[in-house]
Amino acid sequence: MLPISVDTIRLFLHVLGATIWVGGQITMLWLLKTVKAQGEAAPQAVASRFNNLAWGGLALLIATGIWHIFAINVGSRTIEWQVTFALKLAFVAISAIGVGWHIYGRSKVALAVGGTLGFVFAIVALFYGILLHG
């Protein structure tokens, strides 16, 4: 059996957070039509419950991301790596802002734009995270 290290645990927790944040958004999008069919109040009730889990996933991502920054020497990485990392951080921020906009927006435009930004940039940030570890 391969050894389990602190680095393995950190990466596992980071991927778990991404699974909740990104995978949860995919799941919610997939289930939206079914949830809407359950009544006018159902989407808000399901989204409210889901938000507790999703924001916890993002908090886990941020905490393990900070842990990762302290565990590696970012200054010793190539400029290309550093640029990719900076872009990933920007994409995570845009995703979180978009989701916040989606949650607190009151118009259909705010819901649509916020949800789209949150979802698309979560996917892009996930891709860039894989790119950094590839």
Residue pairs with C-beta under 8 A, 6 or more apart in sequence:
6 71
7 71
10 64
10 67
10 68
10 71
11 64
11 133
13 60
13 64
14 60
14 61
14 64
14 65
14 68
14 129
16 57
16 60
17 57
17 58
17 59
17 60
17 61
17 63
17 64
18 57
18 61
18 126
18 129
19 57
20 53
20 54
20 56
20 57
20 60
21 54
21 57
21 58
21 61
21 95
21 122
22 122
22 123
22 126
24 50
24 53
24 54
24 57
25 54
25 99
25 118
25 119
25 122
26 119
28 46
28 47
28 50
29 119
31 46
32 43
35 42
35 43
35 46
36 42
36 43
47 103
51 103
54 99
58 96
61 92
62 92
65 89
65 92
74 82
74 85
77 85
81 132
84 128
84 131
84 132
85 132
87 128
88 125
88 128
88 129
88 132
91 121
91 122
91 124
91 125
91 128
92 121
92 122
92 125
94 117
94 121
95 117
95 118
95 119
95 120
95 121
95 122
95 125
96 118
97 117
97 118
98 113
98 114
98 115
98 116
98 117
98 118
98 119
98 120
98 121
99 114
99 115
99 117
99 118
99 122
100 114
100 118
101 110
101 113
101 114
101 117
101 118
102 110
102 111
102 114
102 115
102 117
102 118
103 114
104 110
105 111
105 113
105 114
